[in-house]
Amino acid sequence: GFRKAYSSRYYDKVYYQLKPTTPGHARLICIVQEALLSQVKLGLLYHSYTGASLIANITVRNLLLDKSRTMAKLSVSENPLLLLEHKQAFGRRGDRYINLSFAHASLPVYIYDGYEKNSTYSIRNTQFDINFSKTFINDWSLTLGTSYQTTRFNPEVSGPEKIKGSANNFFTYLRAESITTNRRIFPTSGHELMFEAGISYKRKAEIKAFDAEGNTYDVS
């Protein structure tokens, strides 16, 4: 029960104390610290691949309906990232969830000729995901969902040969997870397991290649 309450993210602290009463008996005292309805966080990140970025995060509980969590995360840099999530719990026990998410990322990809970099591509990836999940015995969860993903790429700096285009597809999956770690950061006990199987379908691609003579080829 304490683990389930803490995993709901409605509380920053959930613990208990035993207060002795009579010999062989004690009173169980539950102590909880409720999380704020809205939280705003700012941070700085440096990665050798994407460079420096400013990260902003806002999380709001019960924005649309009760038993919900809505989050927006933005990374401001030369390679911006955006993540929007909404998690809605329902049911008497609150062990069923509908999850919606939207993610957009812009990343560079470098092409090398031997040890020399001769091309830089801008890759823009957008993904929308909707899934339904149910938890079992607090530690296990089963998720069924579908995602749609589209990827676009353009050469920013290229050699005599280059490619340009986009591709998109649907992906339906079934995922099982088990998490028993005692804390999210630097856990000292427990395990994390994840199994997933799925199928990709309705793939569409429009990709063109250009050679040094200016000829165009469809390589979709």
C-alpha positions in Angstrom: 0.0 0.0 0.0 2.8 2.5 0.8 4.6 1.7 -2.4 1.4 2.1 -4.4 0.7 5.4 -2.8 4.2 6.7 -3.5 4.2 5.5 -7.1 1.0 7.6 -7.7 3.3 10.7 -7.5 0.6 12.4 -5.4 3.0 12.3 -2.4 6.6 13.4 -1.9 7.0 11.3 1.2 5.2 8.2 2.3 6.4 6.3 5.4 5.3 4.9 8.8 6.3 4.7 12.4 5.5 2.1 15.0 4.6 3.5 18.4 4.6 0.9 21.2 1.4 0.6 23.2 1.2 -2.6 25.3 3.7 -5.4 25.4 3.7 -7.1 22.0 1.6 -4.4 20.4 2.2 -1.2 18.6 0.3 1.6 16.8 1.0 2.1 13.1 1.3 5.8 12.3 1.2 6.7 8.6 3.0 9.8 7.6 2.6 11.4 4.2 3.7 14.6 2.6 1.4 15.6 -0.3 3.0 16.8 -3.5 2.2 20.2 -4.8 -0.6 20.4 -7.4 1.7 22.2 -9.8 5.5 22.1 -10.0 7.9 24.0 -12.3 11.5 22.9 -12.7 14.4 24.4 -14.6 17.8 22.8 -15.3 20.9 23.0 -17.4 22.3 20.1 -19.4 25.4 19.6 -21.5 25.9 16.7 -23.8 28.9 16.3 -26.0 26.6 15.3 -28.9 23.8 17.8 -28.7 25.6 20.6 -26.8 24.2 22.8 -24.0 20.5 23.2 -23.4 18.1 24.7 -20.9 15.4 22.3 -19.7 12.0 23.5 -18.4 9.4 21.1 -16.9 5.9 21.8 -15.6 3.8 19.1 -14.0 0.1 19.6 -13.0 -2.1 17.2 -11.1 -5.8 17.0 -11.8 -5.7 19.5 -14.6 -8.4 17.9 -16.8 -9.9 15.3 -14.5 -9.3 13.9 -11.0 -6.6 11.2 -10.7 -4.6 12.6 -13.6 -1.1 14.0 -14.2 -0.2 16.3 -17.0 3.4 17.2 -17.9 5.2 19.4 -20.4 9.0 19.3 -20.9 10.9 21.5 -23.2 14.6 21.5 -24.0 15.8 24.8 -25.5 19.0 24.5 -27.6 20.3 24.2 -31.1 18.5 20.8 -31.1 15.2 21.5 -29.4 13.1 18.7 -27.7 9.5 18.7 -26.7 7.5 16.2 -24.6 3.8 16.4 -23.6 2.3 13.7 -21.5 -1.1 13.1 -19.8 -1.7 10.1 -17.5 -5.3 9.4 -16.4 -6.0 6.9 -13.7 -9.5 5.4 -13.2 -11.3 2.6 -11.5 -12.0 2.1 -7.8 -8.5 1.1 -7.0 -6.9 3.5 -9.5 -4.9 0.6 -11.1 -6.0 1.3 -14.7 -4.5 4.1 -16.8 -4.9 5.7 -20.1 -1.7 7.4 -21.2 -1.3 10.0 -24.0 2.1 11.4 -25.2 3.5 13.6 -27.9 7.2 13.9 -28.5 9.2 16.0 -31.0 13.0 16.0 -31.3 15.5 17.6 -33.7 18.9 16.0 -33.8 22.0 16.2 -36.0 23.4 13.2 -37.8 27.0 13.4 -39.1 28.3 11.4 -42.2 32.0 10.6 -42.3 34.3 9.7 -45.2 36.9 7.8 -43.3 37.8 10.1 -40.4 36.6 13.3 -42.2 33.1 14.6 -41.6 31.6 15.6 -45.0 27.9 15.9 -44.4 25.5 17.0 -41.7 21.8 16.1 -41.7 19.0 17.5 -39.6 16.7 14.7 -38.4 13.3 15.7 -37.1 11.3 12.9 -35.3 7.7 13.2 -34.2 5.8 10.5 -32.2 2.3 10.3 -30.8 1.4 7.4 -28.5 -1.8 6.2 -26.8 -1.9 3.2 -24.5 -3.9 1.5 -21.8 -2.2 -0.1 -18.8 -3.2 -2.1 -15.7 -1.1 -2.8 -12.6 -1.1 -6.1 -10.8 0.1 -6.7 -7.2 1.7 -3.2 -7.3 4.9 -4.5 -9.0 3.7 -5.7 -12.4 2.0 -3.8 -15.2 0.6 -4.8 -18.6 0.3 -2.2 -21.3 -1.3 -2.3 -24.8 -0.8 0.7 -27.0 -0.3 2.1 -30.5 2.1 4.8 -31.6 2.6 6.8 -34.8 6.0 8.0 -35.8 7.3 10.2 -38.6 10.9 11.1 -39.4 12.1 13.8 -41.8 15.7 14.4 -42.8 17.4 17.2 -44.7 21.0 17.8 -45.5 22.3 21.0 -43.9 25.9 20.5 -45.2 26.4 17.8 -47.7 29.0 16.4 -50.1 28.3 15.7 -53.8 25.8 12.9 -53.0 22.9 13.4 -50.6 19.5 12.1 -49.6 16.3 13.9 -48.6 12.8 12.7 -47.5 10.6 11.3 -44.8 9.2 8.1 -43.5 6.3 7.2 -41.2 4.7 4.1 -39.7 2.3 2.8 -37.0 3.5 0.5 -34.2 1.2 -1.6 -32.0 2.8 -3.2 -29.0 2.2 -5.3 -25.8 4.5 -4.5 -22.9 5.0 -6.1 -19.5 7.0 -4.4 -16.8 8.1 -5.2 -13.2 9.7 -2.6 -11.0 10.6 -3.3 -7.4 13.6 -0.9 -6.8 13.6 0.9 -3.5 14.3 4.3 -5.1 14.4 5.8 -8.6 18.0 7.1 -8.4 20.9 4.9 -7.3 18.7 2.0 -6.0 20.3 -0.5 -3.6 17.7 -3.3 -3.9 15.0 -4.6 -6.2 14.9 -5.1 -10.0 13.6 -3.6 -13.2 12.3 -5.9 -16.0 10.6 -5.0 -19.3 9.3 -7.3 -22.1 7.8 -5.9 -25.3 6.5 -7.4 -28.5 4.9 -5.5 -31.3 4.3 -5.1 -35.0 5.0 -2.2 -37.4 2.6 -1.5 -40.2 1.4 1.1 -42.8 4.9 2.3 -43.5 5.1 5.1 -46.0 8.4 6.6 -47.2 9.4 9.3 -49.7 13.1 9.3 -50.0 15.2 10.7 -52.8 18.9 10.5 -53.5 20.9 13.0 -55.5 24.2 12.2 -57.1 27.1 14.5 -58.1 25.8 14.9 -61.6 22.4 16.2 -60.4 20.4 13.1 -61.1 17.6 12.2 -58.8 16.7 8.6 -57.7 13.7 7.3 -55.6 15.1 5.0 -52.9 12.0 4.7 -50.9 
